[in-house]
Amino acid sequence: MDPGEGPGELGLHGDEEIIEVVELGPPGPDDLAEEMEDVDFEDEGAEEPDGEAWDSEDDEGLEDGMEAQDDSEVTFSLHSASVFCVSLDPKTNTLAVTGGEDDKAFVWRVSDGELLFECSGHKDSVTCAGFSHDSVFVATGDMFGLIKVWRVDTKEEVWSFEVEDLEWMEWHPQAHVLLAGTADGNTWMWKIPSGDCKTFQGPGCPATCGRILPDGKRAAVGYEDGTMRIWDLKQGTSLHVLKGQDSHQDPVTCVASNQDGSLIMTGSVDCHAKLVNSATGKVLCVFKMESVAPKAPIGEGEEAESNSVESLGFCNVMPLAAVGYLDGTLAIYDLSTQSLRHKCQHESGIVQLLWEESSAVVYTCSLDGAVRLWDARSGKMISEYRGHSAEILDFAVNKDASIVVTTSGDHQAKVFCVQRPDR
């Protein structure tokens, strides 16, 4: 999308303009923080959920001949089991937090892998971890539902809370406010470190994924029954619900928004990605991907090969969106024409994808243990980085897209310096 082209000018159906433009105005950080200060939080008691044991999966997608090459600059090796999640501190991009199956989370320095402190006290796999918008706090959450928040400069725990089994967790983009989705269908919102609490009740099934929209006033939450709700964070009300024919047929796996929050995209186990107008809650189009491999007849006792949307995201500089599938397909869609622009095939399933902030380059990590950079304009791979001996489970890219930090089933986190030939 050209810088001067607004979301309302996106020609999704010929000349017809079907995206409603809502003038929210670009609120400043202070405005958003004040908005969140006005939210009426009610104290909610923590429930005592039953913990579920973590079932380790086989190293799916790994090949016996996985390359031994290591393109990484730094390796962090303090975890003793699979490392599930990683985030970089937004302010300086110099610190990483990782959480793993060993019930541990660590904050460490990206430049040399030096440990800053351990986020101790978890009793189940740490599956969520992230820094607040100003890097003052870091939050860690485990599968059992125990969430802890630490002050980075003092390395001290300042708050903790226990919910039902944790599905996802995210910081507010401009305030010390934390959101989390749980297996009982609730989305929780807390002020940190006071702990003032508000809950948004879902449809009674797990709140599988969520994303706070860029205006800081709304959140899009996907659920296991295929529905998606857009919540007003201040009022605590549901603005729009995608259900019935508009909803997915299977659990929602991921949700993303474009830079101004006018568009939301959801992905699902049903292998569809839906583009939604966040102002009206209307589905603008559905992107469907046919499986690449022809389906062979299923023998008795055999399971059909499944495919699903695992990750998705919007490009900031062009009207493009990327969708990553479990069968290894990276699909680049043109939002202007609602058409498939490129199909980039991976050796095995895509775990996550991220766009560069200021270019049409998309990064993918996959079950074959590699990070790849793709030029979304041409559909060509720019470069590939290896170093893990097992599948990559999560990754993060710093602001200037010079560093990629990965986590893996090989118990390690790695830092890759990304050299781009077009720079």
Disulfide bonds with the S-S distance in Angstrom:
none
